[in-house]
Amino acid sequence: MHPIVIIGSGLAGYNVARELRKLDKETPLVIISADSGSYYSKPMLSSALGTGKTPQSIPMNSAEQMAGQLNGTVRVKTRITALDPSSHAVSIGDETISYSKLVLALGADQIRLPIKGSAANRILTVNDLDDYASFRAALKDKSTIALIGAGLIGSEFANDLTTGGHKVEVIDIAPHPLSRLLPPEGGALLQRKLAELGVVWHLGTSVSALDSDSDKLRIALANSHCFAADIVLSAIGLKPRTALAQAAGLKINRGIAVNRNLETSAPDIYALGDCAEVEGLVLPFVMPIMHAARALAATLAGKPTAVSYPAMPVLVKTPACPTIVSPPADPSAGAWEVTATEDSVKSLFKDKSGKLLGFALNGKATAERATLMQQLPPVLA
Ligand SMILES: Cc1cc2nc3c(=O)[nH]c(=O)nc-3n(C[C@H](O)[C@H](O)[C@H](O)COP(=O)(O)OP(=O)(O)OC[C@H]3O[C@@H](n4cnc5c(N)ncnc54)[C@H](O)[C@@H]3O)c2cc1C
């Protein structure tokens, strides 16, 4: 009997394996990962300084421990080079592994900006534990960090690095941080609270060039301002990893296209997590992974199960300004109603009939999260 093969040892790959083992303890299981295969919570990477974590203390289990817990094989530092849906096999160079069912849990890549200048290739990104270890090594004895991108991950790093004693200057083309998730009033409060912590903002502009300048990096902005930094970290968004699936002829939209049963366009191949687009939705967050992992495990164990998503608010890890967002599925379906005080912004996104479709809460307003959540429609009923 060929094994169930899972490609990827992130939260998606390991959680589907864990859920499967609750239902089926015996079917042979092989997890193949390009990285070290240690089990860790990726969201910790952007709050590790503030919570006293190091790259060494973040992993909860090694690949060996996971293999034992899962009664399976975990192959690490092993990159799948091709999929062959017609023969139910994957390739690692010249080696071929057959599968009964295949799960793609490949994650996403950080988007890289085409920036000019002699130091453009020195821009760092953090999208996994190895990246984070390199970043922490680079941070040693360095003071100023230029951070490109004031989205969720960028804002969290700005808070964490500043708390950790670094000087942080953030650049974003948008007029306020978290511009895709917060209305201007909420963004303004987050901006002010992080500025009070020490963050320097360069908003409404972009990086036009990055050059070496003795032992520093020189950042030139489109608004003609220039400043020096020791490190440049980019966090401008993620792009689902689709190349393997695309080369094998699977249907791709923004991510690897799957239906509610997490089935791709090829028989016995499934996808979930940051690489997948579930019924048109690309949701690169932990909660959708947990729901998808439970549904897919049931399907793999022989009971075809559709995934449902309830409302899934995301807690933004910016302790300087506690923030919780549950963005509307369709930003054109209504408008924000905002109530702001000195230290709190409550933003409710409602349709014409007054129905709540999303919310964004900053500061003291975050206390209303549980009540508001009950009023939200499910993301995927
Ligand atoms: C800094 C940071 C902070 C975050 N904070 C939050 C948060 O607060 N809340 C929240 O909900 N979400 C947060 N997220 C998002 C969340 O962490 C991700 O949605 C989630 O971890 C993605 O898991 P995944 O398993 O889909 O992908 P990944 O963790 O990227 O795993 C992909 C796996 O696939 C493997 N792989 C890829 N290609 C191949 C190949 N060809 N062969 C073999 N293996 C391969 C990789 O090695 C890896 O093991 C954060 C993300 C980041 C980067």
PDBQT file of the ligand as one rigid body, heavy atoms in Angstrom, charges set to zero:
ROOT
HETATM    1  C1  LIG A 401       6.316  36.641  10.759  1.00  0.00    +0.000 C 
HETATM    2  C2  LIG A 401       4.937  36.067  10.570  1.00  0.00    +0.000 A 
HETATM    3  C3  LIG A 401       3.964  36.302  11.525  1.00  0.00    +0.000 A 
HETATM    4  C4  LIG A 401       2.688  35.778  11.373  1.00  0.00    +0.000 A 
HETATM    5  N1  LIG A 401       1.747  36.039  12.323  1.00  0.00    +0.000 NA
HETATM    6  C5  LIG A 401       0.507  35.499  12.193  1.00  0.00    +0.000 A 
HETATM    7  C6  LIG A 401      -0.492  35.722  13.198  1.00  0.00    +0.000 A 
HETATM    8  O1  LIG A 401      -0.273  36.424  14.179  1.00  0.00    +0.000 OA
HETATM    9  N2  LIG A 401      -1.704  35.127  13.040  1.00  0.00    +0.000 N 
HETATM   10  C7  LIG A 401      -1.996  34.339  11.962  1.00  0.00    +0.000 A 
HETATM   11  O2  LIG A 401      -3.113  33.808  11.875  1.00  0.00    +0.000 OA
HETATM   12  N3  LIG A 401      -1.067  34.134  10.988  1.00  0.00    +0.000 NA
HETATM   13  C8  LIG A 401       0.169  34.685  11.080  1.00  0.00    +0.000 A 
HETATM   14  N4  LIG A 401       1.103  34.450  10.111  1.00  0.00    +0.000 N 
HETATM   15  C9  LIG A 401       0.752  33.568   8.990  1.00  0.00    +0.000 C 
HETATM   16  C10 LIG A 401       0.886  32.091   9.398  1.00  0.00    +0.000 C 
HETATM   17  O3  LIG A 401       2.057  31.905  10.160  1.00  0.00    +0.000 OA
HETATM   18  C11 LIG A 401       0.889  31.222   8.134  1.00  0.00    +0.000 C 
HETATM   19  O4  LIG A 401      -0.393  31.351   7.536  1.00  0.00    +0.000 OA
HETATM   20  C12 LIG A 401       1.177  29.753   8.370  1.00  0.00    +0.000 C 
HETATM   21  O5  LIG A 401       2.254  29.544   9.251  1.00  0.00    +0.000 OA
HETATM   22  C13 LIG A 401       1.443  29.062   7.028  1.00  0.00    +0.000 C 
HETATM   23  O6  LIG A 401       1.649  27.702   7.224  1.00  0.00    +0.000 OA
HETATM   24  P1  LIG A 401       1.873  26.725   5.960  1.00  0.00    +0.000 P 
HETATM   25  O7  LIG A 401       2.100  25.378   6.543  1.00  0.00    +0.000 OA
HETATM   26  O8  LIG A 401       0.781  26.909   4.967  1.00  0.00    +0.000 OA
HETATM   27  O9  LIG A 401       3.192  27.262   5.248  1.00  0.00    +0.000 OA
HETATM   28  P2  LIG A 401       4.729  27.207   5.718  1.00  0.00    +0.000 P 
HETATM   29  O10 LIG A 401       4.853  27.321   7.185  1.00  0.00    +0.000 OA
HETATM   30  O11 LIG A 401       5.437  28.213   4.872  1.00  0.00    +0.000 OA
HETATM   31  O12 LIG A 401       5.217  25.755   5.332  1.00  0.00    +0.000 OA
HETATM   32  C14 LIG A 401       5.525  25.376   4.016  1.00  0.00    +0.000 C 
HETATM   33  C15 LIG A 401       6.331  24.108   4.067  1.00  0.00    +0.000 C 
HETATM   34  O13 LIG A 401       6.489  23.612   2.726  1.00  0.00    +0.000 OA
HETATM   35  C16 LIG A 401       7.842  23.207   2.542  1.00  0.00    +0.000 C 
HETATM   36  N5  LIG A 401       8.103  23.209   1.097  1.00  0.00    +0.000 N 
HETATM   37  C17 LIG A 401       7.843  24.183   0.201  1.00  0.00    +0.000 A 
HETATM   38  N6  LIG A 401       8.191  23.780  -1.035  1.00  0.00    +0.000 NA
HETATM   39  C18 LIG A 401       8.665  22.514  -0.921  1.00  0.00    +0.000 A 
HETATM   40  C19 LIG A 401       9.177  21.535  -1.833  1.00  0.00    +0.000 A 
HETATM   41  N7  LIG A 401       9.247  21.785  -3.137  1.00  0.00    +0.000 N 
HETATM   42  N8  LIG A 401       9.567  20.331  -1.346  1.00  0.00    +0.000 NA
HETATM   43  C20 LIG A 401       9.485  20.049  -0.025  1.00  0.00    +0.000 A 
HETATM   44  N9  LIG A 401       9.011  20.926   0.882  1.00  0.00    +0.000 NA
HETATM   45  C21 LIG A 401       8.606  22.146   0.437  1.00  0.00    +0.000 A 
HETATM   46  C22 LIG A 401       8.623  24.211   3.375  1.00  0.00    +0.000 C 
HETATM   47  O14 LIG A 401       9.914  23.748   3.651  1.00  0.00    +0.000 OA
HETATM   48  C23 LIG A 401       7.734  24.270   4.621  1.00  0.00    +0.000 C 
HETATM   49  O15 LIG A 401       8.012  23.185   5.474  1.00  0.00    +0.000 OA
HETATM   50  C24 LIG A 401       2.386  34.987  10.238  1.00  0.00    +0.000 A 
HETATM   51  C25 LIG A 401       3.363  34.768   9.252  1.00  0.00    +0.000 A 
HETATM   52  C26 LIG A 401       4.629  35.303   9.418  1.00  0.00    +0.000 A 
HETATM   53  C27 LIG A 401       5.693  35.057   8.366  1.00  0.00    +0.000 C 
ENDROOT
TORSDOF 0
